[in-house]
Structure formats: C-alpha cells, structure tokens
Amino acid sequence: MVKVAIIILNYNGLPYILDCLRSLKQSTIIVVDNASTDGSVETIKNKFPQVKLIRNQNNLGFAGGNNVGIKYALKKGFDHIMILNPDTRAEKNFLKPLIQLMRSDEKIGIVAPLLKGKEKDKIIYALGAKLNPILGRTKHLHLIRRPKKALEQELVSACCMLVKREVFEKIGLFDERFFLYFEDSDFCLRTKKAGYQIYVEPKSVVFHQISKSLGGLSPKKIKYLMISNFLFILKWVKPYFWPLAFLYLAILGVKMLINLLI
C-alpha cells in the first residue's frame, strides 16, 4: 500500500484552511504552521485532532515552511508527498487518480490535479505553466473545458502537487532562497533536469481560491514577487539574456507599483 502524506503550510489561515481540512478524507495530513497569530493553530488542534501539527517559531516562508514538513514525512517513510495550499478544497477521491498515474511510469516524478477556479464569473482550469527562457517568466495555461486525458507539462503549481519520494532524495527540497513565489517553478525545472516527467491528471480536481493568503496586490506581494523573480532569472536564464530579463522585470515592477497607487 502506498503511503502518502499531505503537507499544508499555514500562515494565519483562518477560515479557509478549515474548509481545506474538511475536504480531505482518510489521508495523513501534516499541517506546518509558520508562526500564525490568528488562532488558527488552536482551532485546528480542537477541530482536527488527527492532524499532525508542526509549529515553527518564525515565518520561514513557503519553501522553508514546507521543507520542515517534507523532512518529517521523509523521515517517517512516506512514498509520496503532496504539497497543498490551505486555500484549496479537494473534490471527492481526488488522490487516487494522481497515485495511479504516478505509479504507471517510473519516469513520472510529479503529478498535479486540475486546479479549478473562477475568473470573471467563469470556471477555468489551470494546467500548469511554461517557462519563457529569455525573460525568466512563467506563462500559466488555462482552459475553459476540462481535458479528458493526462497531459505532460513543463511546470505545475505547488498549490497542489504530488511528488515521488525519490525526487526529493535525488534533487533535494525547495530552494529556501525563494521566500515566496517561483520556488515551485524552480523545483519543477530541477525535477525535469534530473530526468523525471511532470503530468497534470484531469481526473483529479482541486478548487483553488486564488491568492487568499496575501489578498490582492500589496507592497508585500510586490516585494516577494520581485525578489524571487530576480533570483529565478539568475538561476535559470542564460547570462547573455540577463539585460533584457532584468529590464523587463524592472518595467513590470514599476507597472505593479503604479497599479497599487491607482
């Protein structure tokens, strides 16, 4: 029997993390808390005593916080580890198709579900993303209709991804230099570089309430986006493209600041 651990990183996640936990049935759940102050830890302990709760003394960011849970799951001998955002709700039996696809081919290292969301009152499905190797940006792929078969992708979101144990053992954990944003794209590129394949399985669906944890555009969000994108460019863009990539990033940063002020 395959042992799967679901890791949910919490940071002041009331009330949406409760909906997330209610949607998960018969799974080993590890909640890693990044020093929340909203009472969510106490609520989780009272309402979900079966959940393994790990409390960090400080906010370690997305990569650092999840790495704490991943290390615990690896130590406990889990075969597959799922990273799941707290602002999600899993549809019934979402895990089984992911495991079946993962086990169908030893070359598959990451499997993600369809991420279902709303955009201007329309239902959309997120399929993952592609890298622009010149600008160091990622382009998200969306569909209005739900695809019928599994699709290989270059990048998928750590909003929900199932990772084979041996991937972590081979390439390591999330790069903690990315405090927030781009850590999942970096992890996927490292996974592909190590020879593994990444798939999206449309038989599995998770609803995502986009950007609940940081809300809309904010100075903090802009800060993390800019810093992480800068690091991502240094790591994955060829040096002769750096002037163009950094110019584009600067223009993007100015545009975000103007939109925030307006």
Secondary structure as UniProt FT lines:
FT   STRAND          4..10
FT   TURN            14..15
FT   HELIX           16..23
FT   STRAND          28..34
FT   HELIX           40..47
FT   TURN            49..50
FT   STRAND          52..56
FT   HELIX           61..75
FT   TURN            76..77
FT   STRAND          80..84
FT   TURN            86..87
FT   STRAND          88..90
FT   TURN            92..93
FT   HELIX           95..104
FT   TURN            106..107
FT   STRAND          108..119
FT   TURN            120..121
FT   STRAND          122..132
FT   TURN            133..136
FT   STRAND          137..143
FT   STRAND          151..152
FT   TURN            158..159
FT   STRAND          160..164
FT   HELIX           165..171
FT   TURN            176..177
FT   HELIX           183..193
FT   TURN            194..195
FT   STRAND          197..208
FT   TURN            210..214
FT   HELIX           219..236
FT   HELIX           239..241
FT   HELIX           242..261
//
